[in-house]
């Protein structure tokens, strides 16, 4: 299990009463008045050949490995 996964498991077990919200401002209706709902972009299913060790590495990071692979590709695309 990766450190991130261990940290997430630890956080899942943390009772709400033990969470420190003192550095987070409360929000009211005015805060949300101009908020927009942004729907996620539609995904296009594709068939892609990827090296086994690359897929294995992403899978070891936990669930939603395909979304993480997409995020890496998006980051690459946006920087080029």
Residue pairs with C-beta under 8 A, 6 or more apart in sequence:
1 9
2 60
2 61
2 62
4 61
4 62
5 61
5 62
43 70
50 69
55 65
58 65
58 66
58 68
58 69
59 65
61 68
